[in-house]
Amino acid sequence: MKTFKVLSLLLSYPREEWVSHCDELKQVVLEEKMLSKQKLKGVVSLIEHLKSSDLIELQEKYVATFDRGASHSLHLFEHIHGESRDRGQAMIDLLEMYNAHGLDVGTSDLPDYLPVFLEFLSTTNVKVASHYLGETQKVLMLIRERLAKKDNAYKHVFAALIELADGKVNRKEIKKIVAAEKEETFTDIDANWVEPEAFGKNLFKSKDYLHQKIAMNIHSANPHSQPQATQEN
């Protein structure tokens, strides 16, 4: 399941400590053979691009792609719940699931951050990973189509994730949605640049607060509200 770790890194902010190991990343996806030839070719092309590009330029491109607009946001629940209270509860449930599997997310990233989610999937098995990816497939496909519309190389990672996901989504429907979307204006981008941070400050005031909320959910949890990864297989 190292392919999931590679895909997680490829969607992370470009840093010297991992970009300098692009050859090893490529070797992992080639040897593990979890992807079809077509999707593998796309992922390898992105890795080669990262390897040959200036780090500062990569970082600027990453920020422009994922951090300055909601349409490509790597926070999964932002696409599903927006800034509603439902997103907070969903993240608490997700963090609880991570903890149950022994994954320590820490405090630097929110639980619904896609690279963190992929790191979690890398600790499971193929069936479980495919199941959970399947639940996010519509979001992944929306982002993929939006990136493809702009011929952004990160589209290859999302294409690979969609291939690994269980279930099917009507791609024609997704393409129609994306085709009808207007381009984000600078005003939209500026607004979305601020909102995710404000949400984090309002809901997760501190590490202790978050852990208290999780503890409350664990003690009062309804069995039906718990993710049952093992029972899905």
Secondary structure, 3 states (H helix, E strand, C coil): CHHHHHHHHHCCCCCHHHHCCHHHHHHHHHHHCCCCHHHHHHHHHHHHHHHHCCHHHHHHHHHHHHHCCCCCCCEHHHHHHCCCHHHHHHHHHHHHHHHHCCCCCCCCCCCCEHHHHHHHHCCCCHHHHHHHHHHCHHHHHHHHHHHHHCCCCCHHHHHHHHHHCCCCCCHHHHHHHHHHCCCCCHHHHHHHHHHHHHHHHHHCCCHHHHHHHHHHHHHCCCHHHCCCCHHHC
